[in-house]
Amino acid sequence: MYHKNVAPNDLNAFWMPFTSNRQFKKSPRMLVSAKNMHYQTSDGREILDGTAGLWCVNAGHCRPRITQAIQAQAAELDYAPAFQMGHPIAFEFANRLIDIAPSGMEHVFYTNSGSESVETALKMAIAYHRAKGNGSRTRLIGRERGYHGVNFGGISVGGIVNNRKMFGSLLTGVDHLPHTHNLAKNAFTKGEPEHGAELADELERIVALHDASTIAAVIVEPVAGSTGVLIPPKGYLQRLREICTKHGILLIFDEVITGFGRLGAPFAADYFGVTPDIITTAKGVTNGVVPMGAVFVTKDIHDAFMNGPEHMIEFFHGYTYSGNPIACAAGLGTLDTYKEEGLLTRGSELADHWQETLHSLAGEPHVIDIRNIGLIGAIELEPIKGEPTKRAFSAFLKAYERGALIRTTGDIIALSPPLIITKGQINELIDHLREVLRMID
Ligand SMILES: Cc1ncc(COP(=O)(O)O)c(C=O)c1O
């Protein structure tokens, strides 16, 4: 075990990701251990995990099957290359993933993160069309406010200004659908909002502008998470699917947060009854324990690559750690845990209680919207004039002081607890938030 108690003056070397480094290093928030629904801090406090880490620890923390699987695998086969070589557990895990994947998904490509899954999917889409003789289909369509990780493809199709504006001209040949957030019409909706399905028709306008023969794929998060939980209007995803099919455009669902039970169904594709051509995943694939991502594709996409001489590599893409044995072991331990405890559908049993408890915050200070789906929730706060994000950040700090981990993005509080949460713990989390909203300026 390495040092658990790190003094503040030791913190300089680590340039922390997506963090206000100077603020953090003045008053650090250190998590030193975790079990099930709770973290333990370096000052000996228990913190209720309201965010499943970063939307990833779906089965809760330090689950025995996962821990044991990793330990055993590390002692048996620590690393093996996956380029022109194989190891059994990578194939076993892929089969197990396909068993739970939405119907139509028949193959899995391994990555190490959500960002890499997105890059992989975008490259696959362009290369697929080329393999089919449609080499002019290279354009990629994302959506305003979309989050698809932090690599160049992902930020190009993504639509979060702060993630894009510092990084130059990004990928060319990208266009964006409008986002679907509409407070004026949909505020305080429980579940899917009524208004906005017609925003999918904007794809027709984009097709008319560029011509379908130049467009490879549309990528969207079925439920946009990191931008602050934007839930698709009723019928929106179905319409997007229809328009993509009509024009021969591939539809990619970025299920990095919605995959593995977050909505109360194994995948958002199952929940909404809409089947995309490619699904990107990460996070819950190993319960967040070992970095891993997985891209699911249909037989049609996979088979389009399987041509040419057999000694030739079909897809010039992959990572040193694609299908890493320890990640696969963690994944198998994770799927066993999900199965034994019914976690891929447990969210549907809790969704009503989650919804009603969350919406009981309506009327508390600063709250301008509350939204929810499955075991995801968001509370949007009125920003402080001239100081956007400050109010939500204060809420985050106060919640942590009180013993709850929440996540904020802009002035939105996002919640996504582990799927093992009890009704009592849901009440506890929301009670913390009620107190926090009453405390902050
Ligand atoms: C929808 C979506 N795509 C991609 C990513 C990027 O995943 P990672 O941070 O593992 O690269 C995230 C992360 O939150 C995400 O929510």
PDBQT file of the ligand as one rigid body, heavy atoms in Angstrom, charges set to zero:
ROOT
HETATM    1  C1  LIG A 501     -20.637  10.146 -23.547  1.00  0.00    +0.000 C 
HETATM    2  C2  LIG A 501     -19.183  10.129 -23.230  1.00  0.00    +0.000 A 
HETATM    3  N1  LIG A 501     -18.316   9.816 -24.201  1.00  0.00    +0.000 NA
HETATM    4  C3  LIG A 501     -16.993   9.766 -23.966  1.00  0.00    +0.000 A 
HETATM    5  C4  LIG A 501     -16.482  10.019 -22.719  1.00  0.00    +0.000 A 
HETATM    6  C5  LIG A 501     -15.009   9.988 -22.486  1.00  0.00    +0.000 C 
HETATM    7  O1  LIG A 501     -14.646   8.915 -21.696  1.00  0.00    +0.000 OA
HETATM    8  P1  LIG A 501     -13.170   8.881 -21.063  1.00  0.00    +0.000 P 
HETATM    9  O2  LIG A 501     -13.104   9.941 -20.035  1.00  0.00    +0.000 OA
HETATM   10  O3  LIG A 501     -13.092   7.479 -20.512  1.00  0.00    +0.000 OA
HETATM   11  O4  LIG A 501     -12.209   9.084 -22.180  1.00  0.00    +0.000 OA
HETATM   12  C6  LIG A 501     -17.361  10.327 -21.675  1.00  0.00    +0.000 A 
HETATM   13  C7  LIG A 501     -16.860  10.618 -20.316  1.00  0.00    +0.000 C 
HETATM   14  O5  LIG A 501     -17.553  11.076 -19.443  1.00  0.00    +0.000 OA
HETATM   15  C8  LIG A 501     -18.747  10.404 -21.936  1.00  0.00    +0.000 A 
HETATM   16  O6  LIG A 501     -19.633  10.728 -20.980  1.00  0.00    +0.000 OA
ENDROOT
TORSDOF 0
